[in-house]
Amino acid sequence: MKMKMSNQCEKCGESIGFKGICYRCRIKNQREAYQAMNSEEVEKMIESIISNIETIGEWDQVYQDFNGLLGYHDINTARIAQAAFDKGIFFPAKLYRDASPEVRDQLLARLFDPACEVAGHLLLCLALQDDEVIKEAFLRLEKNPLPWRNKLYVNPSVYAHHGGWHFDEQGNCNSLYFNRCYTMLPGDGVDQAAKAGQLLEQHCSHCGCQLIDVLRLDGLDERFSFLAVDGVLAIPICPNCIIYTEETFVRYGENGRSVIIPYESSFETKNYCSEADLLEMSRNQLTLSDEPVPKYYASGGDEVITIGGWPDWVQDAQFATCPDCSQTMKFLAALPWNVLLDGSEGTLYIEICTDCRTLCLFHQQT
């Protein structure tokens, strides 16, 4: 039961428990402020980030500005990477996305030191650069681990996933992300190319909750040509159980008919999702963007649905294995729950194997 709020957001009129503007309007204002910046303002902010790079680990203004420029302007990070390296700063790893070959080689030199104390951070920084030199180095370290490997939880191949690529024992590589990205923002709901939270007639066999198509994408729309889905891609879930299962797999057909692959429930099957919650999720007016957005759009700070591009992982990068072909699945979409249901926490991630027409869905939250 939601508490009755005594104040209204000064921008959208939503009931809130304080005077001012609500969280959604605040982060929307922040996004629009970054998007409105011209090239000179962007350059000035980059210089400020470089000058104050030592404070980026405080998760304050410099961290926010870096992510805002990366998410909404797709800035080149080469100069920022150089500044970070000069100060011995290796977090966040996205600082090094566009690092120069000189910085890359210096990172590799430190990584190949058997006594390296920051190998985990360096692997993440290098993985995001994704070139042939780095791929060869990761494969070599996978086959011939150095002493610092004993201090890590996973092999270099898992760190590569953070950079959006996967490699096997033979060194064959494939991308785990789509380079094109679209978002869904509040609109008029007229555009039917993408719909979120559509109620279905079926109910969950575990808890009885009504199922929803959490996303429904028209693969014939030109904007989704990069997905190689020749028809409607429906993604049904139980909105109650999905946050408790480690992974939920869905078999999709291009006629818009998809089925959840049966699974055994190891958790309490009580339904905590009310009819009011379902109605709120289904009545959104989210609308697909007309044009692609930067592939790091989710990093900007606003809670928005992204389809394609690179997710802003709540926890570690996580990629499922297709149950049919055993290949690593590719990231398809991310849906922060708060977009559909006010006050909800965490993000739903969706991955796809187009060869087997299989989807995997899982939830992350702090």
Steps between C-alpha positions, in 0.01 A plus 500: 500500500645835394521783753295810435729787399428858608695683231508506122799511268536856378560378146281196431243522782577150635432457871823502701594518868696826480496842335680533166524270200483121499790266431384424145479867405834572664690240298304597187610861549857380545487297177352787301762740635782276374326446167459875448873566532676627185847389390676783684321416825583133458867583446505724806352221711755249368779738607339527844485121529868475408596770751306328778554137401629413848149551641321263261513219754285705736196432277418870509484772233795389288371143489151626408635733231714229343207260476270775374736591216568136414132405504355800317789626285705181446820694570843370409669411831865493381613816681308407814661154490845656480426725798366206700802283417742776601332507843479121535119501483339189350136541599254532341634285217297700245763775532722284278251420224688710241848484654790559261725211391770647726276485808379154398857373479587647839194332652606170345855541631364540853262208454778264388697574815467175702474707817225733370271612784221649286457229235121491535464873436745488208315211336176700510668812359659304217190294421309815407755587230433177310778492238709215359799571726281473809319191376831324442621602847182374669525165322865467605415576863208256488729217389805602705380672819737714702527479883247780554228276348471323838365823651219532243166322504475446123717463190583779250232360267233613749655847525471518120122480541510835677647642180227342290681208338552130549781270392543124499809282549595539134486879525183539294323819611147628469321812621253482787337840438322676214662827396164660421285613791148639545322618810141526616387826660162638609301600191158462344513121469390515134818339361439125522851386402579434865259446787581437865292335770215362288262278701445143382215257566727229642595465865821374661495129586707566813334798669183568300601855404378627164776491238613802300697553182768707670608605150344445160714606204404523133801348325368625164541862610814641339630613839526136609664367183822449696328232712441270198153404626258471207179554690363592840724410793289453813669459839256357758587482870342462840569843655481344846731199458756658264681681781548176696623267226869500408415466129175466305516370145243576230456336161380758248330471164498779246119494492490669839437176684755415765502256790685497830712186522374305806724512805494371855432760767733496802336797672170587663231532232289769667381772264608845620395676179160667541242580232582867550867425431411316180278783382770758571753298298261459207381862481836659427535724195863414431593557138798383296747771397484596132878499462778291654656630819867460605578137579600592861169683552416293808812637673363855497319474832133507397293186561393412148433188297773433246481255210839412357812688600689444824327450836591679819537189714369531856743224602761319288457437129296182466452295185292186480581182308242399242339173620481373141834579334711579812620828348527817705186705448494862382365796696167620360334742743497642852188611684525682835189392690437852629413598141195275507415495870575805713714422803629168367867406523746327272528438128382219273757393240406312185741300281443322171625213285354566155627166365285307748226761546560499873495780756637515853373743763649576840476766770774699672477749783726647767 
